[in-house]
Amino acid sequence: MVHKYDFLIIGAGVAGMSYALKVAKAHKGKICIICKTTLDEANTYFAQGGVASVTNLKKDTFDKHIADTLIAGDYISDRKAVELVVRNAPQQIDELVQWGVNFDHTDDGSFDLHREGGHSEFRILHHADDTGAEIQRGLMAALRANPNITIKENHFAVEIITQHHLGARITRRSPYIDCYGAYVLNPDTGKVDTYLSKVTLMCTGGVGAVYQTTSNPVIATGDGIAMVYRAKGTVADMEFVQFHPTVLHNPRESHPAYLITEAMRGYGGILRLPNGESFMEKYDERLSLAPRDIVARAIDKEMKIHGIDHVCLDVTHKDADETRKHFPNIYNKCLSIGIDITTEYIPVRPAAHYMCGGIKVDLNGCSSITRLYAIGECACTGLHGGNRLASNSLIEAVVYADTAARHSLAHVDDYDFNESVPEWNDEGTMTNEEQVLITQSVKEVGQIMSNYVGIVRSDLRLHRAWDRLDMLYEETENLFKRVKASRDICELRNMINVGYLITRWALERKECRGLHFTTDYPLHAYDKKS
């Protein structure tokens, strides 16, 4: 079956939903959102901490926020991208509020601002400790109320459509690659339908599920990055995987690991060993408020030194009522496993959290493939550089949704639907009756990435990961050619592709920089100059 939409949006987090609302307001064309599960299961929903924006002009400035972002990014962020996001953040906050998103306020009516690691000022807007869920709720309500937006839940994008599907030979050196839409798996029929579009937006979120332990939901399999890479699009900075320093250590729970927001350290939480000894003073003068890469490596090292599987976060010295007020969901979650955080330490450990790299885009969200935009976590805008500053991701998503909307609205009428695109051909394939092969391979990818491409790396580990992933790639591609497309096998393909990209980029960076830390190259160029 063939569908036609002016705007095809693949992904439904804050990036995709805000983009959809923006183009629907300005264009009468047909808009479709492809969501691989339901709207409320996006990575956005799981973001606890908040949104970074300069709103307290008496104490904070754009220059301070810019400087904090550049420092956290280890000075390899794109300054133009940083300035774009920081300076446009307040306007986008206003629009989120107009769409019905509620942020917490103080008694005088101003925003109740938190401070998180790497930030020099209190500038984090939040809604208790479930900001992502509140943003998702507000945007979902606005989205469902808009009759011009079609929402396809539980549909899965298999590939984007380019000249390759018309018989042309496309390589990474091809001067022009066009996107004509995507092939999408319909869960009701089991068939892969053709979605033709004038403009396609990729906003499929992160890659955390390629690791064994992650704060991301199981759907974060790097689909958009993998699809664009297979279509010969440009990706960048894939070595920079951010590990959140503090997820709840709960052996009874796997994906996703429950996030203990960085705002809790901004609130005054202290990292300690289980015996009560603090340790961050050995690693950074900012102590528990150091940037995430430093804190995650410190925790990883302490766990290895002492042979323990977690450290602890201590807020027992804070007022109990205030703790329950600011972090009600964390309080209740920990209480559900027998821990009262007002009197007991919270067991925490690092987990894969955020991809700083992804599909390379310009300031308008344009990828290297014409008619294809990418925003949100699957995109590499240059904002984060070597390490994301806490709470910069949600504001990046809405700012780039705005620039991508403006640019695509100015060009959408220049494009036509490509009627020559063939429908998906699965002739000769069969239903997969070897599900165990896929299940086992997914587990292997997680083990490979966590053991060899984690917080601390070495060339030996990375080469071993490369070899193991290469074997899995060959096995999976052979299976994919034999069986009908399913979400499970497509996700596995994407996970292997993304794991390969992270490993390859890590091998190519011959220095420690930002989130990439290797025992073979202990100093980066900036250190050597000093």
HULINLIN-V778468 format. One record per backbone hydrogen bond with DSSP energy under -0.5 kcal/mol. CO is the residue of the C=O (numbers start at 1). NH is the residue of the N-H. Records with the same first field share a line. If there is no record, write none. Layout:
CO: NH / NH
//
This chain:
1: 194
3: 196
5: 198
6: 198 / 199
7: 9 / 32
8: 10 / 201
9: 11 / 34
10: 203
13: 17
14: 18
15: 19
16: 20
17: 21
18: 22
19: 23
20: 24
21: 25
22: 26
23: 27
30: 6 / 7
31: 150
32: 9 / 34
33: 35 / 152
34: 11
35: 154 / 155
37: 154
38: 41
39: 42
42: 45 / 46
43: 46
44: 47
45: 133
46: 48
47: 132
48: 131
51: 125
53: 55
55: 57
56: 59 / 60
61: 65
62: 66
63: 67
64: 68
65: 69
66: 70
67: 71
68: 72
69: 73
70: 75
71: 74
73: 76 / 386
77: 79
78: 82
79: 83
80: 84
81: 85
82: 86
83: 87
84: 88
85: 89
86: 89
88: 92
89: 93
90: 94
91: 95
92: 96
93: 97
94: 98
95: 99
96: 101
97: 100
101: 103
104: 112
106: 109
110: 106
111: 113
114: 123 / 124
116: 119
117: 390
121: 123
123: 53 / 125
124: 114
125: 51
126: 104
127: 130
130: 134
131: 135
132: 136
133: 137
134: 138
135: 139
136: 140
137: 141
138: 142
139: 143
140: 144
141: 145
143: 146
145: 147
146: 149
148: 31 / 150
150: 33 / 152
151: 153
152: 35 / 155
156: 185
159: 183
161: 180 / 181
162: 165
163: 166 / 168
164: 167
168: 170
171: 174
177: 370
178: 180
180: 197
181: 161
182: 184 / 195
183: 158 / 159
184: 193
185: 156 / 187
186: 190
191: 186 / 193
193: 184 / 195
194: 3 / 196
195: 182
196: 5
199: 8
200: 373
201: 10 / 203
202: 375
203: 13
206: 222
207: 210
208: 211
212: 214
213: 352
214: 257
216: 256
217: 220
219: 221
220: 209
222: 226
223: 227
224: 228
225: 229
226: 230
227: 231
228: 233
229: 232
234: 360
236: 358
237: 240
239: 241
240: 242 / 356 / 357
242: 244 / 353 / 354
244: 351
245: 247
246: 260
247: 349
248: 250
250: 253
258: 248
259: 261
261: 264
262: 265 / 266
263: 267
264: 269
265: 268
270: 314
271: 279
272: 312
273: 276
277: 273
279: 282
280: 283 / 284
284: 287
286: 289
287: 290
289: 118
291: 295
292: 296
293: 297
294: 298
295: 299
296: 300
297: 301
298: 302
299: 303
300: 304
301: 305
302: 306
303: 307 / 308
311: 348
312: 272
313: 315 / 346
314: 270
315: 318
319: 323
320: 324
321: 325
322: 326
323: 327
325: 328
327: 331
328: 332
329: 333
330: 334
331: 335
332: 336
333: 337
334: 337 / 339
335: 338
338: 340
339: 341
340: 343 / 344
345: 347
346: 313
347: 249
348: 311
349: 247
351: 244
352: 215 / 216
354: 242 / 356
358: 236
359: 380
362: 365
365: 374
366: 362
368: 370
369: 372
370: 179
371: 200 / 373
372: 367
373: 202
375: 378
376: 379
378: 359
379: 381
380: 361
382: 78
384: 387
386: 515
389: 392
391: 52
392: 396
393: 397
394: 398
395: 399
396: 400
397: 401
398: 402
399: 403
400: 404
401: 405
402: 406
403: 407
404: 408
405: 409
406: 410
407: 411
408: 411 / 412
411: 414
412: 415
417: 419
418: 421
424: 426
426: 429
430: 484
434: 437 / 438
435: 439
436: 440
437: 441
438: 442
439: 443
440: 444
441: 445
442: 446
443: 447
444: 448
445: 449
446: 212 / 450
447: 451
448: 452 / 453
449: 453
457: 519
458: 462
459: 463
460: 464
461: 465
462: 466
463: 467
464: 468
465: 469
466: 470
467: 471
468: 472
469: 473
470: 474
471: 475
472: 476
473: 477
474: 478
475: 479
476: 480
477: 481
478: 482
479: 482 / 483
482: 430
486: 490
487: 491
488: 492
489: 493
490: 494
491: 495
492: 496
493: 497
494: 498
495: 499
496: 500
497: 501
498: 502
499: 503
500: 504
501: 505
502: 506
503: 507
504: 508
505: 509
508: 510
509: 511
511: 513
513: 516
515: 517
516: 513
517: 457
518: 521
524: 527 / 528
525: 529
526: 530
527: 530
//
